[in-house]
Amino acid sequence: MIIGGPGSGKTTLAVRLGEITGLPVYHMDHIHWLPGWVERERPEKDRLSQEVHAKKAWIFEGNHSATYGERVGRADTCIWLDLPVALRLWRVFLRTLRHLGQDRPSLPERCPERFTWEFISFIWTTRQTGRLKPAAIKADPPAHMNFVHLRSAAETERYLAGLTLTSDVHLAHH
């Protein structure tokens, strides 16, 4: 289970963990959005998230905090990418420039990268409130869960460097 604000590196980390572990990677953006940037209704997002949670093994990146409880119940590891908002905004800006007008793999088809002030505003206005639920999970993780709180790109790189295929991570749900 990989959570964090926009631009924190959830997708990149999920892909790299998938390469290391061989586990299938699922992106919340594929559940959240239909082609053409049409947002799914919440019951549909809940159902599709539950379908991922029910699978034997997964790396699921993205938020949709309405289903955190179920994900926390099934995940053996929760990674919270808690990077500074200025860095996240910079990464979103660079990502937008790099992919402007193109589909990214973590997004559904026909959702070309675009710049919107609405998204920038969302990142800024949720910089504190978006930390509340991850902080609550960190404060009281279930006994079966390894909680990893990463606050910088360097910490994320050190975490990845510390993983080996002989560790429990290759058999786990993320």
N, C-alpha and C positions, 0 to 999 in steps of 0.2 A: 504494500500500500504506500504510494508516494503522493504526498500532498504538499501544497505550498501555493503562494500567490502567482499570478501571471508573470512570466519572465524569470522564475526562480530556477528553471532547469529541469522541471519534472519530466518532460518528454525525452530530453537528452539522457538523463539518468536512467529512465526506464529502458530505453533502447540499449544502453551500455550494459545494464543488468541483465537484460534478455540475452545479449551476446555472451555474457559470462556464464549465466546459469542454464541457458537453453529453455527457460520458461517462456510461455507466450505472453506478449505484451498487449494490453488493452488501453486505449486512450479515451478518457472521459469526453473529449471533444467530439468523438464519433457518436457518442450517445447524446450529448447535449444538442448538437446541430444536425439538421437535415441539409441536403444540398441547397445552395443558394442562401446560406446563412439564416435559415428558418429554424427558430428554436423549437425543440420538441416540448410537448406538454409534460408537466411534472410527473403524472402517473406513468407515462411512457418511459421517461428517464429512470424512474424508480425501478420499473420492471426490467429494463435492459441492464441496469446496474446489478440487479439481483441475479440475472442470468450469468453475469461474469462471476459474481461472488460464489455461485453454486458450482462452478467448475472445480475440478480437482486441484489445479495449479494455475497461478496467474501472477502477473505483475500488472497492477492496475494503477495508472497514473491519472491524477486529476481530483477535483474536489467533489462537487455535489454532496455537500455535507449532510443532506437529508438521509443519505445511506451510510454515513460513517459508522453507525452502530453495528450494522450487519458486516461491514468490511472489517471493522476492528475485531468482531467476533470470529472471523475466519482467517485473518492475516496473521502470520507468525512474526512479521516485521512491518513496522510503520516508519517510513522515512519522511521527516518534515524538513523541507527545504525552506529555511527561514532567512532569506537574504534581504539586505537593506532595500528599501523601496527605490532609492535612486539607481542602484545597480539594476534592479528589475525593469525600471522604466527605460534605461539605456539599452538593455538587452532586447526589449520589445521594439524599440526604435530600430536597432540594427537588424533584427529579424524581419521587420516590416520592409526595410530597404532591400534586404537580400532577396526576399520572396514576393515583393509587391506584384500583385496581379497574377500570381501563380498559386497553385494548390500546394500545401505542405502535406507530407505523409501523415501527420498526426491529426489532420482535419479531413472531413468528408470531401468527396469530389464536389466540384463546383462551389467551393468555399475559398475563393482566391484570397490571398493575404491582402489586407487593406488597412489603411490608417483611418481611425475614427477618434475624435475627441471623446466620445462616449466611453470607449475602452480605456483611454488614458485616465479619464476622470474616475472610472471604476477602480482602476489600480490604486489611484491616490486616495480615494475616499474609503476604501476597504483595507488600507494598510494596517490599521489597528484591529478593526472588528474581524478581519479575516484570520487573525492569529488566535482568536478566543477558543475555537473548537480544537484546533491542534494542541494548544496549550493545555486544555482540559484532558485530552488523551494522554499527553506527556505526564501530567500530574498524577494520573491514576490509570496507567496502562494495565490491561488484564495480565494475569500471571503468565499466560502462554506467549505474550508478545514481547519482542525486542523492539524498543523504541529508539530511533536514531534521530537526533536533532542536529542538523547541519546548518551553519550560519554563514558560510562563505564558499566560494568556488574552491579554495584551497582545501577546506575540510571535506568537501565532496570528493575531490581527487584523492585525498588520503584514504577516505573510506573505500573507494573503489580499488585503490592499490592494495588495501588490506584484505580484499576478498580473494578466496582461492576456491577452486572447484572441489576441494576436499572438505570445505566447510558445509554446514547445514544449509547454507543459502541456496544451493543448487537443487534442493528437494522441497523448497518451501513455497509458500504463497506470499507474494509481495503486493 
